[in-house]
Amino acid sequence: MVDPTSSLISPALQGLTMATWRTPLVQTSLVKDFNHFITCYLCRGYLIKPTTVTECLHTFCKSCIIQHFEDSNDCPKCGIQVHETNPLEMLRLDNTLEEIIFKLVPGLREKEGQQEIDFWRKNKSKENSQGMGLVSIKVTLTNCAGSYCKM
């Protein structure tokens, strides 16, 4: 744990006691200090299912980087070619970063969970009408929950 008097933290937060760190005002300041590290370069929102490109170590929302790789094999942030033919092989989920983000941003986990439930409810009839059941899609997502998941 970082000492609140450490020079590694924002000057505005130095000298605060640990009890004070847990107040909403201080948590808001912490989120602002870390926003650069926990937001997606592509969508500018908080990283959801943070996914790192192993070639350059840049991290994006899983859905954002997968969508980007439909049109390009290059990292959207630095431009390095990720993989000549299949850039998805060079992606790794960062579950630790995801947990840090959920702890820094109150209510984000619940909001994202609700949005995912709403998405599946909305798209259930579409998937079933295309001959691909919702159950098979849920199995794929469940099997992908490991900490070393390869896309």
Contacts in CASP RR format, 6 or more apart in sequence:
PFRMAT RR
TARGET T0000
AUTHOR 0000-0000-0000
METHOD contacts of the structure
MODEL  1
MVDPTSSLISPALQGLTMATWRTPLVQTSLVKDFNHFITCYLCRGYLIKP
TTVTECLHTFCKSCIIQHFEDSNDCPKCGIQVHETNPLEMLRLDNTLEEI
IFKLVPGLREKEGQQEIDFWRKNKSKENSQGMGLVSIKVTLTNCAGSYCK
M
2 8 0 8 1.000
2 9 0 8 1.000
4 13 0 8 1.000
4 14 0 8 1.000
4 15 0 8 1.000
4 16 0 8 1.000
4 17 0 8 1.000
4 18 0 8 1.000
4 21 0 8 1.000
5 14 0 8 1.000
5 15 0 8 1.000
6 14 0 8 1.000
7 14 0 8 1.000
9 33 0 8 1.000
10 29 0 8 1.000
10 33 0 8 1.000
12 29 0 8 1.000
13 21 0 8 1.000
13 26 0 8 1.000
13 29 0 8 1.000
13 30 0 8 1.000
13 33 0 8 1.000
16 26 0 8 1.000
20 26 0 8 1.000
21 27 0 8 1.000
21 30 0 8 1.000
27 104 0 8 1.000
27 106 0 8 1.000
30 104 0 8 1.000
31 38 0 8 1.000
31 104 0 8 1.000
31 105 0 8 1.000
34 104 0 8 1.000
38 46 0 8 1.000
38 47 0 8 1.000
38 97 0 8 1.000
38 100 0 8 1.000
38 101 0 8 1.000
38 104 0 8 1.000
38 105 0 8 1.000
39 45 0 8 1.000
39 46 0 8 1.000
39 47 0 8 1.000
40 46 0 8 1.000
40 47 0 8 1.000
40 48 0 8 1.000
40 60 0 8 1.000
40 61 0 8 1.000
40 64 0 8 1.000
41 58 0 8 1.000
41 60 0 8 1.000
41 76 0 8 1.000
41 77 0 8 1.000
42 60 0 8 1.000
42 61 0 8 1.000
42 64 0 8 1.000
42 65 0 8 1.000
42 68 0 8 1.000
42 76 0 8 1.000
43 61 0 8 1.000
43 64 0 8 1.000
45 61 0 8 1.000
46 101 0 8 1.000
46 105 0 8 1.000
46 108 0 8 1.000
47 59 0 8 1.000
47 60 0 8 1.000
47 61 0 8 1.000
47 97 0 8 1.000
47 98 0 8 1.000
47 101 0 8 1.000
48 61 0 8 1.000
48 62 0 8 1.000
48 63 0 8 1.000
48 112 0 8 1.000
49 61 0 8 1.000
49 62 0 8 1.000
49 63 0 8 1.000
49 93 0 8 1.000
49 98 0 8 1.000
50 59 0 8 1.000
50 60 0 8 1.000
50 61 0 8 1.000
50 62 0 8 1.000
50 93 0 8 1.000
50 94 0 8 1.000
50 97 0 8 1.000
50 98 0 8 1.000
50 101 0 8 1.000
51 59 0 8 1.000
51 60 0 8 1.000
51 61 0 8 1.000
51 62 0 8 1.000
51 65 0 8 1.000
51 66 0 8 1.000
51 91 0 8 1.000
51 92 0 8 1.000
51 93 0 8 1.000
51 94 0 8 1.000
51 151 0 8 1.000
52 58 0 8 1.000
52 59 0 8 1.000
52 91 0 8 1.000
52 92 0 8 1.000
52 93 0 8 1.000
52 94 0 8 1.000
53 59 0 8 1.000
53 60 0 8 1.000
53 65 0 8 1.000
53 75 0 8 1.000
53 82 0 8 1.000
53 87 0 8 1.000
53 90 0 8 1.000
53 91 0 8 1.000
54 90 0 8 1.000
54 91 0 8 1.000
54 92 0 8 1.000
55 75 0 8 1.000
55 80 0 8 1.000
55 81 0 8 1.000
55 82 0 8 1.000
55 83 0 8 1.000
55 90 0 8 1.000
56 75 0 8 1.000
56 77 0 8 1.000
56 78 0 8 1.000
56 80 0 8 1.000
56 82 0 8 1.000
58 75 0 8 1.000
58 76 0 8 1.000
58 77 0 8 1.000
58 78 0 8 1.000
59 94 0 8 1.000
59 97 0 8 1.000
60 68 0 8 1.000
60 76 0 8 1.000
60 77 0 8 1.000
62 91 0 8 1.000
62 93 0 8 1.000
62 151 0 8 1.000
65 76 0 8 1.000
65 91 0 8 1.000
66 88 0 8 1.000
66 91 0 8 1.000
66 151 0 8 1.000
68 76 0 8 1.000
69 82 0 8 1.000
69 87 0 8 1.000
69 88 0 8 1.000
73 81 0 8 1.000
73 82 0 8 1.000
73 83 0 8 1.000
73 84 0 8 1.000
73 85 0 8 1.000
73 87 0 8 1.000
74 80 0 8 1.000
74 81 0 8 1.000
74 82 0 8 1.000
75 82 0 8 1.000
82 90 0 8 1.000
83 89 0 8 1.000
83 90 0 8 1.000
88 151 0 8 1.000
89 150 0 8 1.000
89 151 0 8 1.000
91 150 0 8 1.000
91 151 0 8 1.000
92 148 0 8 1.000
92 149 0 8 1.000
92 150 0 8 1.000
93 146 0 8 1.000
93 147 0 8 1.000
93 149 0 8 1.000
95 146 0 8 1.000
95 147 0 8 1.000
101 108 0 8 1.000
102 108 0 8 1.000
102 109 0 8 1.000
120 134 0 8 1.000
120 137 0 8 1.000
120 138 0 8 1.000
123 134 0 8 1.000
124 134 0 8 1.000
127 133 0 8 1.000
127 134 0 8 1.000
127 137 0 8 1.000
128 134 0 8 1.000
144 151 0 8 1.000
END
